[in-house]
Amino acid sequence: MDTRTSFSSISVLVVDDHPLLRAGLGEAISSQPDMRVVGEACNGREAVDAYTQLRPDVTIMDIAMPELDGVQALHEIRREHNNARVVMLTTYKGDAQILRAVQGGAAGFLLKSTLRKDLLDTVRGVHMGQRRIPAEIAMELAQHMGQGPLSPREMEVLNLAASGHSNRRIAERLTISEETVKAHMKNVLAKLAANDRTHAVTIALKRGIISI
């Protein structure tokens, strides 16, 4: 039975790998007369299964989770249910993860630091068909949108650099010339507006482009 039409209240699925945060979200939502929690999940794989089973009006899902992260789960859910309204929950405003979520069709974002203030209005707004992006996240996205994404090869070079490999070692690992590695790194520095490779790795980690 589809819960969208069974009740007038907004049905919400809560997805986060921290039990205390799930409990806090559930308590806040359940305290409202126009909302109810219909299910919980602790990782992206459970979220996909729970969404398929429960078909909630709104899903609140953490970006960073084990097994299947929130962005991957968002893509899987939206592939099968393109009307799914999913709000992504994040600790930081690193634009790489958030940009992927925007491209995946996220209906909104919540920063954990402003949950108490923004949670209920965001759920109601998204349920009404609005897209809710906090000003801090919107500014971060706008700042980096024009720089262009890193290519798959540039990502490989940057990841190996982040692991401490020299240009020569990167060239050996990728079976390309050292000059080609230098050219890729030059493109990475330009796209990230970085001064050197250490700066590029720092920026990429901060923005969620890579993780180590």
C-alpha positions in Angstrom: 0.0 0.0 0.0 1.4 3.4 -0.9 1.7 5.6 2.2 1.5 8.8 0.1 -2.3 8.5 -0.2 -3.1 6.6 3.0 -2.6 9.5 5.4 -2.8 13.3 5.2 0.4 13.6 7.3 3.8 13.7 5.7 5.5 10.3 5.8 9.3 10.5 6.4 12.0 7.9 6.0 15.1 8.7 8.2 18.5 7.4 7.0 21.7 7.9 9.0 24.4 5.5 10.4 24.4 7.2 13.8 21.6 5.9 16.1 21.5 9.0 18.3 21.0 11.3 15.3 18.3 9.0 13.8 16.5 9.1 17.2 16.8 12.9 17.4 15.4 13.3 13.9 12.6 10.9 14.6 11.6 12.6 17.8 11.5 16.1 16.2 9.5 14.8 13.2 7.1 12.7 15.3 6.4 15.7 17.6 4.7 17.5 14.6 1.0 16.9 14.0 1.5 16.9 10.2 4.4 14.5 10.0 5.3 10.9 11.0 8.3 8.7 10.7 7.5 5.5 8.7 10.9 3.9 8.7 14.6 4.1 9.5 17.8 2.8 7.8 21.4 2.9 8.8 23.2 2.7 5.4 22.5 3.4 1.7 21.7 -0.2 0.9 19.0 -0.3 3.6 17.7 3.1 2.4 17.1 1.8 -1.1 15.2 -1.2 0.1 13.3 0.8 2.7 12.3 3.4 0.1 11.0 0.7 -2.3 9.0 -0.9 0.5 7.6 2.3 2.2 7.4 4.9 -0.6 7.7 7.8 1.9 6.7 11.4 0.9 10.2 12.7 2.0 13.4 10.9 2.8 16.1 12.5 4.9 19.5 10.8 4.2 23.1 11.3 5.3 25.6 11.8 2.5 28.4 9.9 4.3 27.5 6.3 5.2 28.9 2.8 5.1 28.2 0.1 2.4 26.5 2.5 0.0 26.9 6.2 0.5 24.0 8.6 0.4 24.7 10.0 -3.1 24.9 6.5 -4.6 21.7 5.5 -2.7 20.0 8.7 -4.0 20.9 7.8 -7.6 19.5 4.3 -7.2 16.3 5.5 -5.6 15.7 8.1 -8.2 16.5 5.7 -11.0 13.5 3.6 -10.0 11.4 6.4 -8.5 12.0 9.7 -10.3 9.4 11.4 -8.1 11.3 10.6 -4.9 11.9 13.7 -2.7 15.2 13.2 -0.9 16.9 15.7 1.4 20.6 15.1 1.9 22.1 15.5 5.3 25.7 16.7 5.6 28.2 17.7 8.2 30.2 20.0 5.8 29.5 22.1 2.7 32.1 20.3 0.6 30.8 21.0 -2.9 31.9 17.8 -4.7 29.6 15.5 -2.9 26.8 18.0 -2.9 27.2 18.8 -6.6 26.9 15.0 -7.3 23.7 15.0 -5.1 22.3 18.0 -7.0 23.0 16.2 -10.3 21.3 13.1 -8.8 18.1 15.0 -8.2 18.3 15.8 -4.5 15.3 17.9 -3.4 17.2 19.7 -0.6 20.1 19.8 1.8 20.4 20.1 5.6 23.6 21.0 7.4 23.8 19.1 10.7 24.9 22.3 12.4 21.5 23.9 11.6 19.3 20.9 11.9 17.3 22.2 14.9 16.5 25.4 13.0 15.9 24.1 9.5 14.6 20.5 9.7 10.8 21.0 9.9 10.6 23.8 7.4 12.7 21.8 4.9 10.6 18.7 5.2 7.4 20.8 4.6 8.9 22.8 1.7 10.3 19.7 -0.1 6.9 17.9 0.4 5.3 20.9 -1.4 7.7 20.5 -4.3 10.2 23.1 -3.4 14.0 22.7 -3.6 15.7 23.7 -0.3 19.4 24.5 -0.5 20.9 26.4 2.5 22.6 29.7 1.6 26.0 28.4 2.8 25.8 25.4 0.4 24.5 27.5 -2.5 27.4 29.9 -2.1 29.9 27.1 -2.1 28.4 25.5 -5.2 28.3 28.8 -7.0 31.9 29.5 -6.2 33.1 26.2 -7.8 30.6 25.6 -10.6 32.6 27.4 -13.2 35.8 25.5 -12.7 34.9 22.3 -14.5 35.0 18.8 -13.0 38.2 16.8 -12.9 38.5 14.1 -15.6 38.8 10.5 -14.5 42.5 10.5 -15.3 43.0 13.7 -13.4 41.2 12.1 -10.4 43.5 9.1 -10.6 46.6 11.3 -10.6 45.3 13.4 -7.7 44.4 10.3 -5.7 47.9 8.9 -6.2 49.5 12.2 -5.3 47.4 12.3 -2.1 48.8 8.8 -1.3 52.3 10.3 -1.4 53.4 9.0 -4.8 56.0 11.0 -6.9 55.3 11.9 -10.5 57.6 9.1 -11.6 55.8 6.6 -9.5 52.4 7.8 -10.7 53.6 7.5 -14.3 54.6 3.9 -13.6 51.3 3.0 -11.9 49.2 4.5 -14.7 51.6 3.4 -17.5 51.9 6.9 -18.9 54.9 9.2 -19.3 56.1 11.5 -16.5 55.5 14.5 -18.7 51.8 13.4 -19.1 51.5 13.2 -15.3 52.9 16.7 -15.0 50.3 17.9 -17.6 47.5 16.3 -15.7 48.7 17.8 -12.5 48.9 21.2 -14.1 45.2 20.9 -15.2 44.3 19.8 -11.6 46.0 22.9 -10.1 44.2 25.2 -12.5 40.8 23.6 -11.9 41.2 23.7 -8.1 42.9 27.1 -8.1 45.8 25.5 -6.1 49.3 26.7 -5.7 51.0 23.3 -5.7 50.1 19.6 -5.4 50.0 19.7 -1.6 47.6 22.6 -1.8 45.5 20.7 -4.5 45.2 17.6 -2.2 44.2 19.8 0.7 41.5 21.6 -1.3 40.3 18.3 -2.8 39.9 16.7 0.6 38.2 19.7 2.1 35.7 19.8 -0.8 35.0 16.1 -0.8 36.5 15.5 -4.2 38.7 12.8 -2.8 39.0 10.9 0.5 41.9 9.1 2.0 
